[in-house]
């Protein structure tokens, strides 16, 4: 295993032209400044609400760096270029925060379209959706708390369940794996139960349906062990995507406000330990659990490679995938792919103004993850220097 694998910037940025490299450098420089992110976020929100003509500017900067396009067809060049370098794509319809039934139906139909689209493209072995893309957050929350639903809510929930079935059933028919994202802890219990129901139905031979564990939560490894026990008893396979998590500030604030113990690990180090221990648990139970490692962390990626070597797991074993977000951590994605590992980039897409909440969340996350942005900047600097020489 190569110890300095992620230092190779020539492979990392092979798809970036000089001007794209400069744009990336400029963007990460902006994101590295918290005051700039706050000002930029406020200005962008204002401009969108006031219908100012800034779409072109957003499109040519932050949108094109972090998104594949405004629709699936738009993403094809990105998908094809990455696949030539051995990196697959997971198309992610990244419109957030809508509450209407028409939107939920549209998101389900969009996911079905992506699965059909993926079925024709070997570069897209995986599809994804968010639980709140298919139903109201408040509804998940109420069900998780075992509260009595109104007649209207019962009908709404039946539609949510039907949407999950439609997508997972097509995934199984077309042999496209379906990743279901995790969200806030207060809606997750209902989502977990529903995803488990899908696993029982569609993961009878191989894992098609994957749940997501956010490992900044203290309780997730224990949850996985209980799920594993139920899967063995119920004779179904498990698919798991592991990530560190995306709602930390929100989680802590709510716990404080409502006076309950925060579900989040106390320190970054505790989260790292939790992530790595969960990964080790899955690797030692690979006959029952398939794994999608969603990480921008180099140490965890090296550990995964070590475990695969130690346990004699082939680099191309379909039960293990590495994943990063499009526009980030290219030094991990492209270098892993060049070594023959299964790698997929999450490629967000959608209308520019609808995807802005997602992009703003990404910018804020990058600012709050110490070291992430400075690492990107140092690698971009190194590649600029290499190209000049």
C-alpha angles and dihedrals in degrees: 000000000000111000096199095041096129094053093075103105094171090066093036095057100028092124095050120095117215091261092049089050090053091048091051090050091050093048096049090046088056093045091050089068113076095198090051092050090051093048093043092049093050092046093048093048090049093047092050093048091046090049092236114171097254099121092100092053093047091045095053095047126025097008097053091045097052102025135060096217145293095286140008096271089051089058096055097095090050092047094047095045094051092045090056086061092048097259118128125208134234107198109218119194095214104192109132141188103027120141108186125110089229090059092049091051090047092050091050091049090047090053091049089051090051091052091051090045090048092050089065095045121064086198089071111055094152139053129194143196139175120239091231088053086069102038147002119291090223090057093053089047094052092048092047089054090049091238121162112265124220118239090257092050091050089055091047091051092050087057091050091052091047090052091053090049093049092053098041093045092053090045089056093045092050096036092239115142116233119215115198113202125227122235138175117347093237092064098034101086092065091044091049092052092048093048090049089053088054091049091052090052103039107022096067096119106014132000110271098153118061127191121205124234118201102207098199080081113092095216103052102093090052089048090052092051091052091047090049090054091050091047091054091048093044094043099235133124127243129225116196132184112195123205134159094238145259111222104059101132092043092050095050094045093051093048090052094046094048094038102237128126111276111252089213125100112259095234140024087244091057089052091050091050091048091049094049095044091051090049091051091049091053094045090054090051100042093134088069104025130048118205137219109185108207103189144136089188115112095201093055090047092052090047091052090051091049092050091049090052093046094047093043094241113161116242090234096048104136091219090073125059132168118212138189134169120266110259094026138081095006087158088067100039101046096038092050090048091050087057091053102258122141106259131174131182119215102232112198117205140169141107110324098243093044093051094050095091088056092048092048090051089051092051092049092047091051091051092051097046103085112224098008096099096038089052091053090048095049091051092048089049091050092051093047088053093047091052092048090053 
